[in-house]
Amino acid sequence: MRRWLALVVLAGTFAFPFAAQAQNPIKLSTLQVQLWPEYDQPSMLVIYDFKLPDSAKLPVSVSISFPKEAHLVAVASQAPDGSLLTSDYIGPAATETRQTVTIQIQTPVTYHLEYYQPMSRTANERQFTYLWSGDYAIDDISVSVRVPPDTTRIVTDPDMKSTKGADGNSYLIKDFGPLSAGEQFPLQLTYTRTSETLSVPQENVQPSKPLGSTTPGRVMLSNYLPYILGVLAVVLVGSASIYLLQARRSRAPQRRRSHAGHAESGAKSDVYCHQCGARAQTGDRFCRVCGTKLRLGE
């Protein structure tokens, strides 16, 4: 009997966490979806800002899925001053149709996610389909669309309200309320424009003040001209010294050969001793053999 009682208690211990998890599934308190077509790339920039309920027990892992053809560019959390801080995440892990990124939620703040997704085009008409695949239940989901400049016609399904943003741009907005877990939310967007201009203009970088010779970090040739001339002078002097040394070495053997030939030719003479017939050398006045005075003048 005691053995059966122990087994029942043990089974209840293991079952309790799963029951508690089933009673408290993860859900999102808010999800704000922003669609920015042709913003800084000729595609759709999709932005998520989501937050968990204040009652959520942290830390907890939240996995957000998005289309397989999309390109993830940012995962961040919102600081108290509104700035974004890069957050650690796992993935994206891809399946046949979707890819998923997992974020470890550490603090009860708003988390931010961005990705680019291609759009379809037919002549001047653009089409895009957004889909929330129902990863979690949401207490409130809202969507806004940033209308590109020179758009002549724009239609959404479901319908959305047109408004003017604080930045002066036109937007379509709507609050769609709650969604249950597993409930998908699709939105079809179609608009027409003849221009290919992106919403973010190309910025021309200009200096904050006129550039001059005293501008910090400015590299000017005149600042280094004395050093360049000095190096050039050293190179020229070295080249001239090497040339003269080689020239002297090439002439020295010729002079030695010339002197040797001169001495050799001067050692011989056409004067012979009239007494013994020995041949005298240049400069001799007496025969080197018999000592007879040579007849040099004859």
WORA-V706322 format. One record per residue. RES is the residue in three letters. SS is DSSP state (h for helix, s for strand, l for the rest). Layout:
res: <RES,RES>
ss: <SS,SS>
This chain:
res: <MET,ARG,ARG,TRP,LEU,ALA,LEU,VAL,VAL,LEU,ALA,GLY,THR,PHE,ALA,PHE,PRO,PHE,ALA,ALA,GLN,ALA,GLN,ASN,PRO,ILE,LYS,LEU,SER,THR,LEU,GLN,VAL,GLN,LEU,TRP,PRO,GLU,TYR,ASP,GLN,PRO,SER,MET,LEU,VAL,ILE,TYR,ASP,PHE,LYS,LEU,PRO,ASP,SER,ALA,LYS,LEU,PRO,VAL,SER,VAL,SER,ILE,SER,PHE,PRO,LYS,GLU,ALA,HIS,LEU,VAL,ALA,VAL,ALA,SER,GLN,ALA,PRO,ASP,GLY,SER,LEU,LEU,THR,SER,ASP,TYR,ILE,GLY,PRO,ALA,ALA,THR,GLU,THR,ARG,GLN,THR,VAL,THR,ILE,GLN,ILE,GLN,THR,PRO,VAL,THR,TYR,HIS,LEU,GLU,TYR,TYR,GLN,PRO,MET,SER,ARG,THR,ALA,ASN,GLU,ARG,GLN,PHE,THR,TYR,LEU,TRP,SER,GLY,ASP,TYR,ALA,ILE,ASP,ASP,ILE,SER,VAL,SER,VAL,ARG,VAL,PRO,PRO,ASP,THR,THR,ARG,ILE,VAL,THR,ASP,PRO,ASP,MET,LYS,SER,THR,LYS,GLY,ALA,ASP,GLY,ASN,SER,TYR,LEU,ILE,LYS,ASP,PHE,GLY,PRO,LEU,SER,ALA,GLY,GLU,GLN,PHE,PRO,LEU,GLN,LEU,THR,TYR,THR,ARG,THR,SER,GLU,THR,LEU,SER,VAL,PRO,GLN,GLU,ASN,VAL,GLN,PRO,SER,LYS,PRO,LEU,GLY,SER,THR,THR,PRO,GLY,ARG,VAL,MET,LEU,SER,ASN,TYR,LEU,PRO,TYR,ILE,LEU,GLY,VAL,LEU,ALA,VAL,VAL,LEU,VAL,GLY,SER,ALA,SER,ILE,TYR,LEU,LEU,GLN,ALA,ARG,ARG,SER,ARG,ALA,PRO,GLN,ARG,ARG,ARG,SER,HIS,ALA,GLY,HIS,ALA,GLU,SER,GLY,ALA,LYS,SER,ASP,VAL,TYR,CYS,HIS,GLN,CYS,GLY,ALA,ARG,ALA,GLN,THR,GLY,ASP,ARG,PHE,CYS,ARG,VAL,CYS,GLY,THR,LYS,LEU,ARG,LEU,GLY,GLU>
ss: <l,h,h,h,h,h,h,h,h,h,h,h,h,h,h,h,h,h,h,h,h,h,h,l,l,l,s,s,s,s,s,s,s,s,s,s,s,l,l,l,l,l,l,s,s,s,s,s,s,s,s,s,l,l,l,l,l,l,l,s,s,s,s,s,s,s,s,l,l,l,s,s,s,s,s,s,s,s,l,l,l,l,l,s,s,s,l,l,s,s,s,s,s,s,l,l,l,s,s,s,s,s,s,s,s,l,l,l,l,l,s,s,s,s,s,s,s,l,l,s,s,s,l,l,s,s,s,s,s,s,s,s,l,l,l,l,s,s,s,s,s,s,s,s,s,s,l,l,l,l,l,l,s,s,s,s,s,l,l,l,s,s,s,s,l,l,l,l,l,s,s,s,s,s,s,s,s,s,s,l,l,l,l,l,s,s,s,s,s,s,s,s,l,l,l,l,l,l,l,l,l,l,l,l,l,l,l,l,l,l,l,l,l,l,l,l,l,l,l,l,h,h,h,h,h,h,h,h,h,h,h,h,h,h,h,h,h,h,h,h,h,h,h,h,h,h,h,h,h,h,h,h,h,h,h,h,h,h,h,h,h,h,h,h,h,h,h,l,l,l,l,s,l,l,l,l,l,l,s,l,l,l,l,l,l,s,l,l,l,l,l,l,s,l,l,l,l,l>
